[in-house]
């Protein structure tokens, strides 16, 4: 037998600007703690904190649960859709 993973849609945001305003917007959108420090975001995930660098993507799996994906991996694994 073969099985295929059903395609799922997630809301995503890219970390593109190193400023407090974007960090606050991302924290509100993600529903989790995000701390901006020297050009990186420290994003609270299920198992602690993960570092997001400029260009990385935040993928909201559900409110309050996000994962960080680097841009190269994101471009290979995800198809962006408007809306």
C-alpha positions as CSV (number, residue, x, y, z in Angstrom):
1,X,0.0,0.0,0.0
2,X,1.0,3.6,-0.5
3,X,-0.1,6.7,1.3
4,X,0.3,10.3,0.5
5,X,0.3,13.1,3.1
6,X,-2.8,15.2,2.5
7,X,-1.9,18.7,1.7
8,X,-2.6,21.1,4.5
9,X,-2.8,24.9,4.5
10,X,-1.1,27.0,7.1
11,X,-0.9,30.7,7.7
12,X,2.7,32.0,7.4
13,X,4.6,35.2,7.9
14,X,8.2,36.0,6.9
15,X,10.6,37.7,9.3
16,X,11.8,40.5,7.0
17,X,12.4,43.6,9.1
18,X,14.6,43.7,12.2
19,X,12.4,46.0,14.4
20,X,10.2,45.9,17.5
21,X,7.0,46.7,15.5
22,X,7.3,43.6,13.3
23,X,8.2,41.4,16.4
24,X,5.1,42.7,18.2
25,X,2.9,42.1,15.1
26,X,4.3,38.5,14.7
27,X,3.8,37.8,18.4
28,X,0.2,38.9,18.2
29,X,-0.4,36.9,15.0
30,X,1.3,33.8,16.3
31,X,-0.3,33.8,19.7
32,X,3.0,32.9,21.4
33,X,6.0,34.7,23.0
34,X,8.5,36.3,20.6
35,X,11.5,38.2,21.8
36,X,13.6,40.4,19.4
37,X,17.3,40.3,20.2
38,X,20.3,41.4,18.1
39,X,18.9,40.7,14.6
40,X,17.1,37.5,15.5
41,X,13.7,36.5,16.9
42,X,13.5,34.0,19.7
43,X,10.2,32.3,19.1
44,X,8.5,30.1,21.8
45,X,7.6,26.8,20.3
46,X,6.3,23.5,21.9
47,X,9.7,22.6,23.2
48,X,11.2,25.9,24.3
49,X,12.6,28.7,22.1
50,X,13.8,28.6,18.5
51,X,15.8,31.3,16.8
52,X,14.4,32.9,13.6
53,X,16.8,34.9,11.4
54,X,15.9,37.5,8.9
55,X,14.3,35.8,5.9
56,X,13.0,32.8,8.0
57,X,9.3,31.9,8.0
58,X,6.9,31.4,10.9
59,X,4.3,28.7,10.1
60,X,1.3,28.8,12.4
61,X,0.2,25.2,12.9
62,X,-2.7,26.4,15.1
63,X,-3.1,29.5,17.4
64,X,-0.3,29.5,19.9
65,X,1.7,26.8,18.1
66,X,4.3,27.9,15.4
67,X,7.4,26.5,13.9
68,X,10.3,28.3,12.3
69,X,11.4,27.3,8.8
70,X,14.4,28.7,7.0
71,X,13.8,30.3,3.6
72,X,15.5,27.6,1.5
73,X,13.5,24.8,3.2
74,X,10.3,26.9,2.9
75,X,10.8,27.4,-0.8
76,X,11.2,23.7,-1.4
77,X,8.4,22.5,0.9
78,X,5.6,25.1,0.7
79,X,3.6,26.7,-2.1
80,X,2.5,30.2,-1.3
81,X,-1.1,31.1,-2.0
82,X,-2.7,34.5,-1.7
83,X,-5.6,34.9,0.6
